[in-house]
Amino acid sequence: MAMDKRWSPEQIYQALRTQFPDRPETHVVHETVYQAL
């Protein structure tokens, strides 16, 4: 999981877009990741 790797929110959102390009519900911006933390 990204949290175990100490990824930044920017890295998390880029990874989601790369890993799930055809699932727009996973395409969040880094501000959303910050709020979730």
Full PDB file with SEQRES, HELIX, SHEET, SSBOND, CRYST1, ORIGX, SCALE, CONECT and MASTER records, all heavy atoms in Angstrom:
SEQRES   1 A   37  MET ALA MET ASP LYS ARG TRP SER PRO GLU GLN ILE TYR          
SEQRES   2 A   37  GLN ALA LEU ARG THR GLN PHE PRO ASP ARG PRO GLU THR          
SEQRES   3 A   37  HIS VAL VAL HIS GLU THR VAL TYR GLN ALA LEU                  
HELIX    1 AA1 PRO A    9  GLN A   19  1                                  11    
HELIX    2 AA2 PRO A   24  THR A   26  5                                   3    
HELIX    3 AA3 HIS A   30  ALA A   36  1                                   7    
CRYST1    1.000    1.000    1.000  90.00  90.00  90.00 P 1           1          
ORIGX1      1.000000  0.000000  0.000000        0.00000                         
ORIGX2      0.000000  1.000000  0.000000        0.00000                         
ORIGX3      0.000000  0.000000  1.000000        0.00000                         
SCALE1      1.000000  0.000000  0.000000        0.00000                         
SCALE2      0.000000  1.000000  0.000000        0.00000                         
SCALE3      0.000000  0.000000  1.000000        0.00000                         
ATOM      1  N   MET A   1       0.840  -1.182   0.000  1.00  0.00           N  
ATOM      2  CA  MET A   1       0.000   0.000   0.000  1.00  0.00           C  
ATOM      3  C   MET A   1       0.884   1.243   0.000  1.00  0.00           C  
ATOM      4  O   MET A   1       1.971   1.247   0.549  1.00  0.00           O  
ATOM      5  CB  MET A   1      -0.886  -0.049   1.254  1.00  0.00           C  
ATOM      6  CG  MET A   1      -1.891   1.057   1.366  1.00  0.00           C  
ATOM      7  SD  MET A   1      -3.581   0.471   1.136  1.00  0.00           S  
ATOM      8  CE  MET A   1      -3.916   1.084  -0.465  1.00  0.00           C  
ATOM      9  N   ALA A   2       0.403   2.301  -0.562  1.00  0.00           N  
ATOM     10  CA  ALA A   2       1.176   3.538  -0.705  1.00  0.00           C  
ATOM     11  C   ALA A   2       1.572   4.128   0.644  1.00  0.00           C  
ATOM     12  O   ALA A   2       2.654   4.690   0.785  1.00  0.00           O  
ATOM     13  CB  ALA A   2       0.381   4.551  -1.512  1.00  0.00           C  
ATOM     14  N   MET A   3       0.709   3.999   1.637  1.00  0.00           N  
ATOM     15  CA  MET A   3       1.029   4.562   2.948  1.00  0.00           C  
ATOM     16  C   MET A   3       2.245   3.872   3.560  1.00  0.00           C  
ATOM     17  O   MET A   3       3.046   4.498   4.226  1.00  0.00           O  
ATOM     18  CB  MET A   3      -0.170   4.449   3.895  1.00  0.00           C  
ATOM     19  CG  MET A   3      -1.353   5.301   3.491  1.00  0.00           C  
ATOM     20  SD  MET A   3      -0.996   7.058   3.522  1.00  0.00           S  
ATOM     21  CE  MET A   3      -0.831   7.304   5.269  1.00  0.00           C  
ATOM     22  N   ASP A   4       2.384   2.572   3.324  1.00  0.00           N  
ATOM     23  CA  ASP A   4       3.540   1.845   3.839  1.00  0.00           C  
ATOM     24  C   ASP A   4       4.830   2.332   3.203  1.00  0.00           C  
ATOM     25  O   ASP A   4       5.889   2.256   3.807  1.00  0.00           O  
ATOM     26  CB  ASP A   4       3.394   0.353   3.586  1.00  0.00           C  
ATOM     27  CG  ASP A   4       2.210  -0.253   4.314  1.00  0.00           C  
ATOM     28  OD1 ASP A   4       1.770   0.331   5.330  1.00  0.00           O  
ATOM     29  OD2 ASP A   4       1.722  -1.297   3.870  1.00  0.00           O  
ATOM     30  N   LYS A   5       4.732   2.818   1.973  1.00  0.00           N  
ATOM     31  CA  LYS A   5       5.906   3.300   1.249  1.00  0.00           C  
ATOM     32  C   LYS A   5       6.190   4.763   1.520  1.00  0.00           C  
ATOM     33  O   LYS A   5       7.157   5.301   1.022  1.00  0.00           O  
ATOM     34  CB  LYS A   5       5.707   3.080  -0.253  1.00  0.00           C  
ATOM     35  CG  LYS A   5       5.595   1.624  -0.621  1.00  0.00           C  
ATOM     36  CD  LYS A   5       5.387   1.459  -2.103  1.00  0.00           C  
ATOM     37  CE  LYS A   5       5.237  -0.017  -2.439  1.00  0.00           C  
ATOM     38  NZ  LYS A   5       5.060  -0.240  -3.856  1.00  0.00           N  
ATOM     39  N   ARG A   6       5.321   5.416   2.304  1.00  0.00           N  
ATOM     40  CA  ARG A   6       5.471   6.821   2.653  1.00  0.00           C  
ATOM     41  C   ARG A   6       5.450   7.713   1.416  1.00  0.00           C  
ATOM     42  O   ARG A   6       6.219   8.651   1.289  1.00  0.00           O  
ATOM     43  CB  ARG A   6       6.712   7.044   3.503  1.00  0.00           C  
ATOM     44  CG  ARG A   6       6.700   6.195   4.783  1.00  0.00           C  
ATOM     45  CD  ARG A   6       7.916   6.340   5.640  1.00  0.00           C  
ATOM     46  NE  ARG A   6       8.083   7.629   6.267  1.00  0.00           N  
ATOM     47  CZ  ARG A   6       7.418   8.084   7.322  1.00  0.00           C  
ATOM     48  NH1 ARG A   6       6.491   7.343   7.862  1.00  0.00           N  
ATOM     49  NH2 ARG A   6       7.670   9.264   7.827  1.00  0.00           N  
ATOM     50  N   TRP A   7       4.546   7.399   0.481  1.00  0.00           N  
ATOM     51  CA  TRP A   7       4.388   8.190  -0.728  1.00  0.00           C  
ATOM     52  C   TRP A   7       3.723   9.515  -0.399  1.00  0.00           C  
ATOM     53  O   TRP A   7       2.918   9.614   0.524  1.00  0.00           O  
ATOM     54  CB  TRP A   7       3.523   7.464  -1.736  1.00  0.00           C  
ATOM     55  CG  TRP A   7       4.180   6.317  -2.425  1.00  0.00           C  
ATOM     56  CD1 TRP A   7       5.421   5.811  -2.203  1.00  0.00           C  
ATOM     57  CD2 TRP A   7       3.610   5.516  -3.454  1.00  0.00           C  
ATOM     58  NE1 TRP A   7       5.657   4.755  -3.039  1.00  0.00           N  
ATOM     59  CE2 TRP A   7       4.568   4.545  -3.819  1.00  0.00           C  
ATOM     60  CE3 TRP A   7       2.395   5.526  -4.106  1.00  0.00           C  
ATOM     61  CZ2 TRP A   7       4.336   3.609  -4.803  1.00  0.00           C  
ATOM     62  CZ3 TRP A   7       2.163   4.578  -5.082  1.00  0.00           C  
ATOM     63  CH2 TRP A   7       3.126   3.644  -5.425  1.00  0.00           C  
ATOM     64  N   SER A   8       4.017  10.516  -1.182  1.00  0.00           N  
ATOM     65  CA  SER A   8       3.340  11.803  -1.053  1.00  0.00           C  
ATOM     66  C   SER A   8       1.962  11.686  -1.708  1.00  0.00           C  
ATOM     67  O   SER A   8       1.728  10.794  -2.541  1.00  0.00           O  
ATOM     68  CB  SER A   8       4.147  12.894  -1.748  1.00  0.00           C  
ATOM     69  OG  SER A   8       4.082  12.735  -3.151  1.00  0.00           O  
ATOM     70  N   PRO A   9       1.037  12.581  -1.375  1.00  0.00           N  
ATOM     71  CA  PRO A   9      -0.270  12.565  -2.039  1.00  0.00           C  
ATOM     72  C   PRO A   9      -0.149  12.690  -3.560  1.00  0.00           C  
ATOM     73  O   PRO A   9      -0.924  12.085  -4.294  1.00  0.00           O  
ATOM     74  CB  PRO A   9      -0.988  13.766  -1.424  1.00  0.00           C  
ATOM     75  CG  PRO A   9      -0.419  13.826  -0.041  1.00  0.00           C  
ATOM     76  CD  PRO A   9       1.047  13.512  -0.234  1.00  0.00           C  
ATOM     77  N   GLU A  10       0.827  13.460  -4.034  1.00  0.00           N  
ATOM     78  CA  GLU A  10       1.030  13.593  -5.473  1.00  0.00           C  
ATOM     79  C   GLU A  10       1.406  12.240  -6.098  1.00  0.00           C  
ATOM     80  O   GLU A  10       0.927  11.890  -7.165  1.00  0.00           O  
ATOM     81  CB  GLU A  10       2.124  14.622  -5.788  1.00  0.00           C  
ATOM     82  CG  GLU A  10       1.716  16.045  -5.486  1.00  0.00           C  
ATOM     83  CD  GLU A  10       1.989  16.451  -4.046  1.00  0.00           C  
ATOM     84  OE1 GLU A  10       2.443  15.603  -3.241  1.00  0.00           O  
ATOM     85  OE2 GLU A  10       1.728  17.609  -3.707  1.00  0.00           O  
ATOM     86  N   GLN A  11       2.260  11.490  -5.418  1.00  0.00           N  
ATOM     87  CA  GLN A  11       2.661  10.178  -5.922  1.00  0.00           C  
ATOM     88  C   GLN A  11       1.487   9.206  -5.916  1.00  0.00           C  
ATOM     89  O   GLN A  11       1.337   8.393  -6.830  1.00  0.00           O  
ATOM     90  CB  GLN A  11       3.815   9.614  -5.094  1.00  0.00           C  
ATOM     91  CG  GLN A  11       5.120  10.340  -5.301  1.00  0.00           C  
ATOM     92  CD  GLN A  11       6.172   9.893  -4.315  1.00  0.00           C  
ATOM     93  OE1 GLN A  11       5.954   9.903  -3.101  1.00  0.00           O  
ATOM     94  NE2 GLN A  11       7.326   9.488  -4.831  1.00  0.00           N  
ATOM     95  N   ILE A  12       0.642   9.294  -4.904  1.00  0.00           N  
ATOM     96  CA  ILE A  12      -0.516   8.414  -4.810  1.00  0.00           C  
ATOM     97  C   ILE A  12      -1.481   8.682  -5.953  1.00  0.00           C  
ATOM     98  O   ILE A  12      -1.936   7.758  -6.629  1.00  0.00           O  
ATOM     99  CB  ILE A  12      -1.225   8.573  -3.448  1.00  0.00           C  
ATOM    100  CG1 ILE A  12      -0.303   8.098  -2.327  1.00  0.00           C  
ATOM    101  CG2 ILE A  12      -2.554   7.811  -3.437  1.00  0.00           C  
ATOM    102  CD1 ILE A  12      -0.795   8.447  -0.935  1.00  0.00           C  
ATOM    103  N   TYR A  13      -1.791   9.952  -6.202  1.00  0.00           N  
ATOM    104  CA  TYR A  13      -2.762  10.223  -7.254  1.00  0.00           C  
ATOM    105  C   TYR A  13      -2.204   9.884  -8.633  1.00  0.00           C  
ATOM    106  O   TYR A  13      -2.941   9.389  -9.491  1.00  0.00           O  
ATOM    107  CB  TYR A  13      -3.318  11.647  -7.147  1.00  0.00           C  
ATOM    108  CG  TYR A  13      -2.758  12.687  -8.084  1.00  0.00           C  
ATOM    109  CD1 TYR A  13      -3.336  12.898  -9.336  1.00  0.00           C  
ATOM    110  CD2 TYR A  13      -1.682  13.487  -7.720  1.00  0.00           C  
ATOM    111  CE1 TYR A  13      -2.843  13.871 -10.192  1.00  0.00           C  
ATOM    112  CE2 TYR A  13      -1.191  14.450  -8.570  1.00  0.00           C  
ATOM    113  CZ  TYR A  13      -1.769  14.640  -9.806  1.00  0.00           C  
ATOM    114  OH  TYR A  13      -1.281  15.590 -10.645  1.00  0.00           O  
ATOM    115  N   GLN A  14      -0.924  10.074  -8.853  1.00  0.00           N  
ATOM    116  CA  GLN A  14      -0.323   9.668 -10.127  1.00  0.00           C  
ATOM    117  C   GLN A  14      -0.367   8.149 -10.294  1.00  0.00           C  
ATOM    118  O   GLN A  14      -0.656   7.641 -11.378  1.00  0.00           O  
ATOM    119  CB  GLN A  14       1.135  10.155 -10.215  1.00  0.00           C  
ATOM    120  CG  GLN A  14       1.269  11.627 -10.444  1.00  0.00           C  
ATOM    121  CD  GLN A  14       0.903  12.041 -11.856  1.00  0.00           C  
ATOM    122  OE1 GLN A  14       0.655  11.227 -12.730  1.00  0.00           O  
ATOM    123  NE2 GLN A  14       0.864  13.332 -12.081  1.00  0.00           N  
ATOM    124  N   ALA A  15      -0.098   7.427  -9.224  1.00  0.00           N  
ATOM    125  CA  ALA A  15      -0.122   5.961  -9.281  1.00  0.00           C  
ATOM    126  C   ALA A  15      -1.532   5.452  -9.575  1.00  0.00           C  
ATOM    127  O   ALA A  15      -1.705   4.502 -10.349  1.00  0.00           O  
ATOM    128  CB  ALA A  15       0.389   5.376  -7.968  1.00  0.00           C  
ATOM    129  N   LEU A  16      -2.539   6.063  -8.973  1.00  0.00           N  
ATOM    130  CA  LEU A  16      -3.922   5.658  -9.237  1.00  0.00           C  
ATOM    131  C   LEU A  16      -4.282   5.864 -10.702  1.00  0.00           C  
ATOM    132  O   LEU A  16      -4.900   5.006 -11.323  1.00  0.00           O  
ATOM    133  CB  LEU A  16      -4.887   6.439  -8.345  1.00  0.00           C  
ATOM    134  CG  LEU A  16      -4.927   6.026  -6.886  1.00  0.00           C  
ATOM    135  CD1 LEU A  16      -5.752   7.020  -6.083  1.00  0.00           C  
ATOM    136  CD2 LEU A  16      -5.486   4.626  -6.733  1.00  0.00           C  
ATOM    137  N   ARG A  17      -3.908   6.995 -11.258  1.00  0.00           N  
ATOM    138  CA  ARG A  17      -4.218   7.274 -12.670  1.00  0.00           C  
ATOM    139  C   ARG A  17      -3.489   6.319 -13.599  1.00  0.00           C  
ATOM    140  O   ARG A  17      -4.018   5.911 -14.621  1.00  0.00           O  
ATOM    141  CB  ARG A  17      -3.863   8.719 -13.023  1.00  0.00           C  
ATOM    142  CG  ARG A  17      -4.826   9.704 -12.436  1.00  0.00           C  
ATOM    143  CD  ARG A  17      -4.411  11.127 -12.753  1.00  0.00           C  
ATOM    144  NE  ARG A  17      -5.295  12.060 -12.096  1.00  0.00           N  
ATOM    145  CZ  ARG A  17      -6.162  12.835 -12.736  1.00  0.00           C  
ATOM    146  NH1 ARG A  17      -6.223  12.814 -14.039  1.00  0.00           N  
ATOM    147  NH2 ARG A  17      -6.948  13.636 -12.070  1.00  0.00           N  
ATOM    148  N   THR A  18      -2.267   5.960 -13.228  1.00  0.00           N  
ATOM    149  CA  THR A  18      -1.485   5.046 -14.059  1.00  0.00           C  
ATOM    150  C   THR A  18      -2.008   3.622 -13.953  1.00  0.00           C  
ATOM    151  O   THR A  18      -2.146   2.915 -14.955  1.00  0.00           O  
ATOM    152  CB  THR A  18      -0.001   5.084 -13.637  1.00  0.00           C  
ATOM    153  OG1 THR A  18       0.475   6.431 -13.788  1.00  0.00           O  
ATOM    154  CG2 THR A  18       0.845   4.160 -14.471  1.00  0.00           C  
ATOM    155  N   GLN A  19      -2.325   3.209 -12.730  1.00  0.00           N  
ATOM    156  CA  GLN A  19      -2.749   1.827 -12.503  1.00  0.00           C  
ATOM    157  C   GLN A  19      -4.178   1.566 -12.985  1.00  0.00           C  
ATOM    158  O   GLN A  19      -4.500   0.458 -13.393  1.00  0.00           O  
ATOM    159  CB  GLN A  19      -2.637   1.497 -11.024  1.00  0.00           C  
ATOM    160  CG  GLN A  19      -2.796   0.039 -10.713  1.00  0.00           C  
ATOM    161  CD  GLN A  19      -2.409  -0.288  -9.278  1.00  0.00           C  
ATOM    162  OE1 GLN A  19      -2.104   0.587  -8.478  1.00  0.00           O  
ATOM    163  NE2 GLN A  19      -2.412  -1.556  -8.960  1.00  0.00           N  
ATOM    164  N   PHE A  20      -5.026   2.586 -12.935  1.00  0.00           N  
ATOM    165  CA  PHE A  20      -6.436   2.423 -13.316  1.00  0.00           C  
ATOM    166  C   PHE A  20      -6.845   3.484 -14.340  1.00  0.00           C  
ATOM    167  O   PHE A  20      -7.719   4.316 -14.069  1.00  0.00           O  
ATOM    168  CB  PHE A  20      -7.336   2.544 -12.082  1.00  0.00           C  
ATOM    169  CG  PHE A  20      -6.998   1.576 -10.985  1.00  0.00           C  
ATOM    170  CD1 PHE A  20      -6.353   2.006  -9.838  1.00  0.00           C  
ATOM    171  CD2 PHE A  20      -7.322   0.232 -11.101  1.00  0.00           C  
ATOM    172  CE1 PHE A  20      -6.032   1.120  -8.817  1.00  0.00           C  
ATOM    173  CE2 PHE A  20      -7.012  -0.663 -10.080  1.00  0.00           C  
ATOM    174  CZ  PHE A  20      -6.368  -0.219  -8.946  1.00  0.00           C  
ATOM    175  N   PRO A  21      -6.254   3.465 -15.534  1.00  0.00           N  
ATOM    176  CA  PRO A  21      -6.544   4.524 -16.512  1.00  0.00           C  
ATOM    177  C   PRO A  21      -7.988   4.540 -17.007  1.00  0.00           C  
ATOM    178  O   PRO A  21      -8.488   5.589 -17.405  1.00  0.00           O  
ATOM    179  CB  PRO A  21      -5.582   4.208 -17.665  1.00  0.00           C  
ATOM    180  CG  PRO A  21      -5.292   2.763 -17.536  1.00  0.00           C  
ATOM    181  CD  PRO A  21      -5.334   2.468 -16.059  1.00  0.00           C  
ATOM    182  N   ASP A  22      -8.666   3.398 -16.957  1.00  0.00           N  
ATOM    183  CA  ASP A  22     -10.044   3.324 -17.463  1.00  0.00           C  
ATOM    184  C   ASP A  22     -11.088   3.397 -16.349  1.00  0.00           C  
ATOM    185  O   ASP A  22     -12.253   3.093 -16.571  1.00  0.00           O  
ATOM    186  CB  ASP A  22     -10.231   2.051 -18.283  1.00  0.00           C  
ATOM    187  CG  ASP A  22      -9.897   0.784 -17.497  1.00  0.00           C  
ATOM    188  OD1 ASP A  22      -9.219   0.882 -16.459  1.00  0.00           O  
ATOM    189  OD2 ASP A  22     -10.317  -0.308 -17.934  1.00  0.00           O  
ATOM    190  N   ARG A  23     -10.670   3.795 -15.155  1.00  0.00           N  
ATOM    191  CA  ARG A  23     -11.613   3.925 -14.029  1.00  0.00           C  
ATOM    192  C   ARG A  23     -11.578   5.358 -13.504  1.00  0.00           C  
ATOM    193  O   ARG A  23     -10.837   5.679 -12.573  1.00  0.00           O  
ATOM    194  CB  ARG A  23     -11.247   2.937 -12.920  1.00  0.00           C  
ATOM    195  CG  ARG A  23     -11.461   1.489 -13.374  1.00  0.00           C  
ATOM    196  CD  ARG A  23     -11.280   0.501 -12.282  1.00  0.00           C  
ATOM    197  NE  ARG A  23     -12.174   0.768 -11.174  1.00  0.00           N  
ATOM    198  CZ  ARG A  23     -11.963   0.286  -9.953  1.00  0.00           C  
ATOM    199  NH1 ARG A  23     -10.927  -0.486  -9.696  1.00  0.00           N  
ATOM    200  NH2 ARG A  23     -12.802   0.555  -8.989  1.00  0.00           N  
ATOM    201  N   PRO A  24     -12.356   6.248 -14.094  1.00  0.00           N  
ATOM    202  CA  PRO A  24     -12.294   7.663 -13.713  1.00  0.00           C  
ATOM    203  C   PRO A  24     -12.639   7.931 -12.250  1.00  0.00           C  
ATOM    204  O   PRO A  24     -12.218   8.951 -11.708  1.00  0.00           O  
ATOM    205  CB  PRO A  24     -13.290   8.343 -14.654  1.00  0.00           C  
ATOM    206  CG  PRO A  24     -14.134   7.253 -15.194  1.00  0.00           C  
ATOM    207  CD  PRO A  24     -13.331   5.996 -15.135  1.00  0.00           C  
ATOM    208  N   GLU A  25     -13.351   7.026 -11.614  1.00  0.00           N  
ATOM    209  CA  GLU A  25     -13.670   7.253 -10.195  1.00  0.00           C  
ATOM    210  C   GLU A  25     -12.421   7.211  -9.317  1.00  0.00           C  
ATOM    211  O   GLU A  25     -12.451   7.675  -8.176  1.00  0.00           O  
ATOM    212  CB  GLU A  25     -14.719   6.245  -9.690  1.00  0.00           C  
ATOM    213  CG  GLU A  25     -14.263   4.801  -9.637  1.00  0.00           C  
ATOM    214  CD  GLU A  25     -14.443   4.015 -10.931  1.00  0.00           C  
ATOM    215  OE1 GLU A  25     -14.704   4.618 -11.982  1.00  0.00           O  
ATOM    216  OE2 GLU A  25     -14.319   2.786 -10.869  1.00  0.00           O  
ATOM    217  N   THR A  26     -11.319   6.671  -9.821  1.00  0.00           N  
ATOM    218  CA  THR A  26     -10.064   6.646  -9.057  1.00  0.00           C  
ATOM    219  C   THR A  26      -9.168   7.836  -9.388  1.00  0.00           C  
ATOM    220  O   THR A  26      -8.112   7.984  -8.794  1.00  0.00           O  
ATOM    221  CB  THR A  26      -9.274   5.349  -9.314  1.00  0.00           C  
ATOM    222  OG1 THR A  26      -8.840   5.322 -10.676  1.00  0.00           O  
ATOM    223  CG2 THR A  26     -10.098   4.131  -9.002  1.00  0.00           C  
ATOM    224  N   HIS A  27      -9.583   8.675 -10.321  1.00  0.00           N  
ATOM    225  CA  HIS A  27      -8.765   9.803 -10.756  1.00  0.00           C  
ATOM    226  C   HIS A  27      -9.046  11.023  -9.870  1.00  0.00           C  
ATOM    227  O   HIS A  27      -9.751  11.945 -10.252  1.00  0.00           O  
ATOM    228  CB  HIS A  27      -9.046  10.144 -12.222  1.00  0.00           C  
ATOM    229  CG  HIS A  27      -8.695   9.031 -13.147  1.00  0.00           C  
ATOM    230  ND1 HIS A  27      -8.928   9.105 -14.497  1.00  0.00           N  
ATOM    231  CD2 HIS A  27      -8.143   7.817 -12.935  1.00  0.00           C  
ATOM    232  CE1 HIS A  27      -8.520   7.990 -15.080  1.00  0.00           C  
ATOM    233  NE2 HIS A  27      -8.050   7.185 -14.141  1.00  0.00           N  
ATOM    234  N   VAL A  28      -8.473  11.013  -8.710  1.00  0.00           N  
ATOM    235  CA  VAL A  28      -8.635  12.119  -7.776  1.00  0.00           C  
ATOM    236  C   VAL A  28      -7.408  13.020  -7.850  1.00  0.00           C  
ATOM    237  O   VAL A  28      -6.347  12.620  -8.296  1.00  0.00           O  
ATOM    238  CB  VAL A  28      -8.828  11.618  -6.323  1.00  0.00           C  
ATOM    239  CG1 VAL A  28     -10.090  10.796  -6.216  1.00  0.00           C  
ATOM    240  CG2 VAL A  28      -7.626  10.829  -5.855  1.00  0.00           C  
ATOM    241  N   VAL A  29      -7.567  14.249  -7.409  1.00  0.00           N  
ATOM    242  CA  VAL A  29      -6.437  15.174  -7.376  1.00  0.00           C  
ATOM    243  C   VAL A  29      -5.727  15.051  -6.037  1.00  0.00           C  
ATOM    244  O   VAL A  29      -6.283  14.526  -5.061  1.00  0.00           O  
ATOM    245  CB  VAL A  29      -6.887  16.626  -7.634  1.00  0.00           C  
ATOM    246  CG1 VAL A  29      -7.438  16.768  -9.039  1.00  0.00           C  
ATOM    247  CG2 VAL A  29      -7.897  17.076  -6.602  1.00  0.00           C  
ATOM    248  N   HIS A  30      -4.507  15.550  -5.957  1.00  0.00           N  
ATOM    249  CA  HIS A  30      -3.728  15.362  -4.735  1.00  0.00           C  
ATOM    250  C   HIS A  30      -4.361  16.049  -3.527  1.00  0.00           C  
ATOM    251  O   HIS A  30      -4.181  15.608  -2.403  1.00  0.00           O  
ATOM    252  CB  HIS A  30      -2.269  15.793  -4.931  1.00  0.00           C  
ATOM    253  CG  HIS A  30      -2.076  17.249  -5.164  1.00  0.00           C  
ATOM    254  ND1 HIS A  30      -2.148  17.797  -6.417  1.00  0.00           N  
ATOM    255  CD2 HIS A  30      -1.807  18.242  -4.303  1.00  0.00           C  
ATOM    256  CE1 HIS A  30      -1.929  19.092  -6.313  1.00  0.00           C  
ATOM    257  NE2 HIS A  30      -1.726  19.388  -5.043  1.00  0.00           N  
ATOM    258  N   GLU A  31      -5.152  17.092  -3.740  1.00  0.00           N  
ATOM    259  CA  GLU A  31      -5.829  17.741  -2.610  1.00  0.00           C  
ATOM    260  C   GLU A  31      -6.816  16.785  -1.945  1.00  0.00           C  
ATOM    261  O   GLU A  31      -6.973  16.792  -0.728  1.00  0.00           O  
ATOM    262  CB  GLU A  31      -6.570  19.011  -3.057  1.00  0.00           C  
ATOM    263  CG  GLU A  31      -5.659  20.151  -3.398  1.00  0.00           C  
ATOM    264  CD  GLU A  31      -5.272  20.189  -4.867  1.00  0.00           C  
ATOM    265  OE1 GLU A  31      -5.635  19.262  -5.624  1.00  0.00           O  
ATOM    266  OE2 GLU A  31      -4.569  21.133  -5.250  1.00  0.00           O  
ATOM    267  N   THR A  32      -7.469  15.947  -2.737  1.00  0.00           N  
ATOM    268  CA  THR A  32      -8.381  14.948  -2.199  1.00  0.00           C  
ATOM    269  C   THR A  32      -7.641  13.941  -1.338  1.00  0.00           C  
ATOM    270  O   THR A  32      -8.123  13.536  -0.273  1.00  0.00           O  
ATOM    271  CB  THR A  32      -9.127  14.226  -3.343  1.00  0.00           C  
ATOM    272  OG1 THR A  32      -9.778  15.193  -4.150  1.00  0.00           O  
ATOM    273  CG2 THR A  32     -10.146  13.233  -2.816  1.00  0.00           C  
ATOM    274  N   VAL A  33      -6.460  13.549  -1.778  1.00  0.00           N  
ATOM    275  CA  VAL A  33      -5.657  12.609  -0.995  1.00  0.00           C  
ATOM    276  C   VAL A  33      -5.231  13.271   0.320  1.00  0.00           C  
ATOM    277  O   VAL A  33      -5.303  12.657   1.381  1.00  0.00           O  
ATOM    278  CB  VAL A  33      -4.418  12.133  -1.800  1.00  0.00           C  
ATOM    279  CG1 VAL A  33      -3.575  11.183  -0.965  1.00  0.00           C  
ATOM    280  CG2 VAL A  33      -4.845  11.467  -3.091  1.00  0.00           C  
ATOM    281  N   TYR A  34      -4.827  14.539   0.275  1.00  0.00           N  
ATOM    282  CA  TYR A  34      -4.469  15.252   1.499  1.00  0.00           C  
ATOM    283  C   TYR A  34      -5.636  15.253   2.486  1.00  0.00           C  
ATOM    284  O   TYR A  34      -5.459  15.019   3.677  1.00  0.00           O  
ATOM    285  CB  TYR A  34      -4.102  16.718   1.202  1.00  0.00           C  
ATOM    286  CG  TYR A  34      -2.682  16.962   0.788  1.00  0.00           C  
ATOM    287  CD1 TYR A  34      -2.388  17.409  -0.487  1.00  0.00           C  
ATOM    288  CD2 TYR A  34      -1.613  16.760   1.665  1.00  0.00           C  
ATOM    289  CE1 TYR A  34      -1.085  17.657  -0.887  1.00  0.00           C  
ATOM    290  CE2 TYR A  34      -0.318  17.000   1.284  1.00  0.00           C  
ATOM    291  CZ  TYR A  34      -0.060  17.454  -0.001  1.00  0.00           C  
ATOM    292  OH  TYR A  34       1.217  17.689  -0.382  1.00  0.00           O  
ATOM    293  N   GLN A  35      -6.841  15.536   1.992  1.00  0.00           N  
ATOM    294  CA  GLN A  35      -8.007  15.580   2.859  1.00  0.00           C  
ATOM    295  C   GLN A  35      -8.329  14.225   3.450  1.00  0.00           C  
ATOM    296  O   GLN A  35      -8.769  14.128   4.602  1.00  0.00           O  
ATOM    297  CB  GLN A  35      -9.218  16.114   2.092  1.00  0.00           C  
ATOM    298  CG  GLN A  35      -9.110  17.586   1.767  1.00  0.00           C  
ATOM    299  CD  GLN A  35     -10.273  18.069   0.932  1.00  0.00           C  
ATOM    300  OE1 GLN A  35     -11.123  17.292   0.497  1.00  0.00           O  
ATOM    301  NE2 GLN A  35     -10.309  19.371   0.691  1.00  0.00           N  
ATOM    302  N   ALA A  36      -8.104  13.169   2.697  1.00  0.00           N  
ATOM    303  CA  ALA A  36      -8.387  11.827   3.183  1.00  0.00           C  
ATOM    304  C   ALA A  36      -7.417  11.402   4.288  1.00  0.00           C  
ATOM    305  O   ALA A  36      -7.764  10.579   5.136  1.00  0.00           O  
ATOM    306  CB  ALA A  36      -8.328  10.825   2.033  1.00  0.00           C  
ATOM    307  N   LEU A  37      -6.219  11.960   4.256  1.00  0.00           N  
ATOM    308  CA  LEU A  37      -5.236  11.616   5.286  1.00  0.00           C  
ATOM    309  C   LEU A  37      -5.547  12.362   6.548  1.00  0.00           C  
ATOM    310  O   LEU A  37      -5.259  12.029   7.624  1.00  0.00           O  
ATOM    311  CB  LEU A  37      -3.821  11.952   4.800  1.00  0.00           C  
ATOM    312  CG  LEU A  37      -3.347  11.190   3.576  1.00  0.00           C  
ATOM    313  CD1 LEU A  37      -1.977  11.694   3.156  1.00  0.00           C  
ATOM    314  CD2 LEU A  37      -3.303   9.713   3.847  1.00  0.00           C  
TER     315      LEU A  37                                                      
MASTER        0    0    0    3    0    0    0    6  314    1    0    3          
END                                                                             
